[in-house]
Amino acid sequence: MQAAAPRPEDAAHHRALAQEARERGDELAALAHLIAAKALDEYAAGAAAEAARQVCTVATGYFMKGDHERAQYWYGLTLALDERQALAWLNLGAIHTQAGRSAEARQCQDRAYGLQRVYVEEAGQPVRRVLLLCAGRAAGNVPFDELVPTPRNARIKYAIDCAAEDEDESLPAVDLAVNAIGEPDVAGPLHARLERFARRFGRPLLNLPARVAQTRRDRLPALLAGLDGVETACCMRVEAASDGERVGETAGNAPGDGASETAGETAQRLAEAGLVLPLLVRPATSHGGQGLVRCESGSEFDAALRAQSGACYVSAYRDCRSPDGHFRKYRVVFVDREPLPYHLAISPHWMVHYYTAGMEGERWKLEEEASFLADPAAALGARAWAAVAAVGRRLDLDYAGVDFTLLPGAGVFVFEANATMLVHRERPGGVLAHKNAAVARIAGAFERLLDARGRATAA
């Protein structure tokens, strides 16, 4: 996970590598090795921390370019020079996460947040300074790279779940904050901590913690109840208990109100809630279909529950295929409660995900998606689009999103709605480049929101 301790001859070695890189026309690699050579000279003179910071800059350059193999090498050298470089541990953890090496990622994250909890990303002359309240120990943050881009914004990322409460007092000055912990299962254990922070902060805070908490899967049906044209599936949360029993909580219970119950009692509560086979079982905090199982029989359901290592959700399955036999999942993002279309996935399978739906290989699917992005009200119909807009108002979040499908009666069936809906740009000129205009509209709307809230602070 870390390079070997540098040797005195390494500086000369890097100068030789710089010359080789220049001869093959790779000026970036040549510069990287020259910086490393200079840093190793400083290391030999006793300036380990400064040497490590220089090499870390090289590593981060490759990291930002997406060249994770080279970034990992340079971060390894950084940590060989000075293992107290928190940013190197943090980004190395991100590299391991993307590669699926969860154990290594967790080790790196623990080292990073053990060293520091605040990470400042600032370049040039930003128009504002934005504090991002993040979860350091778990996924589930709002996709802020597109929404709060640098260098226009200075980003101050605060791993509040790893920080002592008195550290709040020493945070850098900012114009406003975004509660980026948008996954309610991740935010749940931090709820009281986040509420105290919100009360004391004294600046605008986007995505208030109490409103994020309402989007938990088992609470969402109650939140959206009564909206014209909006339907949801009944959902129950089932907790893993230390004695192997299960703890159940249905919509309407307060956090932590679940009580231990036998398997028979769980079955009774499922029946009382109207949850009958087929049923969907998914781990808490999971998205993108990870761990999602459809159970057609009692034995499959029992096996799915036994397979859970933590809390999970049980919800009713509803066959929502369109008349043409395909399953459709629309995604709309809400910025300051206003709906903006992001994508449409069309799949032959009931578990619809954009990159497994075969979108890129079928022109008619892309054309239908493009029509939805260009004029969602026309694509969905006035009643359905009004229903989607009503969902955004009911969520009452500064940033959120909803995944849904159309119902035969021109209503919508909501799969999920929360603050973690991912948006990202596609490769320019690629087959999915038509989505970039939608992403630009979302990013532009969020920029206007930041500007308005920031000016309100200044006033």
Secondary structure, 3 states (H helix, E strand, C coil): CCCCCCCCCHHHHHHHHHHHHHHCCCHHHHHHHHHHHHHHHHHHCCCHHHHHHHHHHHHHHHHHHCCHHHHHHHHHHHHHHCCCCHHHHHHHHHHHHHCCCHHHHHHHHHHHHHHCCEEEECCCCCCEEEEEEECCCCCCECCHHHHCCCCCEEEEEEEHHHCCHHHHHHCCCCCEEEECECCHHHHHHHHHHHHHHHHHHCCCEECCHHHHHCCCCCCHHHHHCCCCCEECCCEEEEEECCCCCEEEEECCCCCCCCEEECHHHHHHHHHHCCCCCCEEEEECCCCCCCCCEEECCHHHHHHHHHCCCCCEEEEECCCCCCCCCCEEEEEEEEECCEEEEEEEEEECCCCCCHHHCCCCCCHHHHHHHHHHHHCHHHHHCHHHHHHHHHHHHHHCCCEEEEEEEECCCCCEEEEEEECCCCCCCCCCCCCCHHHHHHHHHHHHHHHHHHHHHHHHHHC
